[in-house]
Amino acid sequence: ESYGNAEILPPLTDAPPAKAAAPTAAKPAAAPAKQPAKQPAKATPVKTPAPKKARQAAPRAATGTLAIINETGNPRVGDIYRSVLSRLGHQVVSVAQGAAGGTPGQTVIRYAPGRRAQAQAVARQLPGKKVLTEAGSGTPDVTIYIR
């Protein structure tokens, strides 16, 4: 029910109102204990950290030269691989777009004779399934086909 702006009060009862608690006298606060006068702080030597060395380029990995053939259909993937592999110290000499083919998600790594160890080093740093296969001699030493 609405009573306009009237304030709704609790129902009246015949019970006597509750007695309010008698105010208690506050105890006087104890005087703060006297503290001895503070001595000036002793100077302590501060070790300054040595300046950080400038970030050095990643050392060149022992993979010889790398070529990247991007067969994913997404032109950005080859550039991403170049960036990551370069930061890991590999010498990427080229990135090219290839025709989409092969098994999607499977990277083929072809290497020149005598470069199997280098191809395996690259393979450990790449995601997904990888197939290593020896190619004929020539440049580059390792070619990565991203699918």
N, C-alpha and C positions, 0 to 999 in steps of 0.2 A: 504494500500500500504506500501511496505517496502522500506526504503531508506538507508539501511545498518546501519552504526553507526551514521548517521546524526541525529541531534537534531531537533525535530519538534517544530517550534515556532508558536505563535499565529498569525493569519492573520494581515497583515499591514493595517492601516487605515490612513485617511487623518487628523484625529483629532489630535490636539496638545497633547503632553503627559501631564498627570495629574501632578500638582505641588505637590511636597513633602511638607509636613508640616514643618514649620520652627521649628528648635529645640528651646525648651523653657529652660530658665535658671532655674536650680534647686535652690530651696530656701534652704538657709542654714538650717541645722537641728537644732532644738531648743536644747539648752544645757539641759542635764538631770537635773531634780530637785534634789537638795541635799537631801539625805535620812539621817535621824539621825543615828548615829552609832548604830549598832545592839548590844543589850544587850545579854549576854550569856543566853541561854535557861535555864529555871528553871527545875530542875529535878522533874519529876512527878513519883510517885510510880506506879509500874506496878503490877497488881495482877496476880500471877501465878496460872493457873487453877490447881485444885487438880488432882492428877494422877488418871487416869481411873482405875476402879476396874477390875480385871481380869474377863474375861467372865466366868460366872458360867454355869454349866450344867442346862438344862431346868428341872424344877421340874417335878417329876413323876406325871402324870395325874392319876386320880382316876379310871382308867379303869381296874385295875387288870392286868392280863396277856393277851397278844394278840398273835394270830397265824394268819399267812397270807397264804392262798392257792391261788396260781397264776394259773388261768385257761385260760389265754389269749393266750397261745401259744408262747409268747415272754418271755424267761427266765429272762430278765432284769427287767421286770415290778415289780415282787415281791421284788427285792432288792431296787428298787426306793421307793416303798411304805414303806419298812422297814426303810430306811434312813429318809424319811419325817416324819413318825409317831414317830420315836425315837427322832428326833429333837423337836417334839412337846410335848415330855415328856412321851410318852407311852412306856410301857415295852413290846417290841416285843420278844417273846421267840422262835419263829420258822418261817421259810419261806419255803414253799414246792411247788413243781410243781404238779398241778393237771391236770386231763384230761380236755381238752377243752369241755365246755358244758354250758348249761344254755343260757340265753339271753345275747348276746354280749353287753358290755357297761353298764350292770346292776350288781352292786355289792351286794352280799348277805352277811348280817352280822348276824351271829348266836350267841346267848349269853346264858350263863348258867342261871338257875333260880336266880332271885334277881339281875341280872346284866343289866337290860334293860336301866337304866340311863347311865351306862357306854357305852353301845352299841350306844345309841343316841349321846353321846358326840363324839365318834369316827365317826359316820355317818356325823355329821355336818362338819367334817374336810376333808371329801373325796369328790371328784368330781363325777358328774353324778348321775344316778338313783340308789337308794339304797332300799333294802328290808330288814327289820329287822324281825327276827324270833327267837323264843325261842327254845333252844336245850335242850337236857338232861343235867344233871349235869356232871361235870368233869372239866378237865383242858384242855385247857386254858379257861379263863372266857369269852373271846370274840374271835370268829374266823371270819376272813374276807375272802370271796371268791371273788376274782377279776376276772371279765369276760370281 
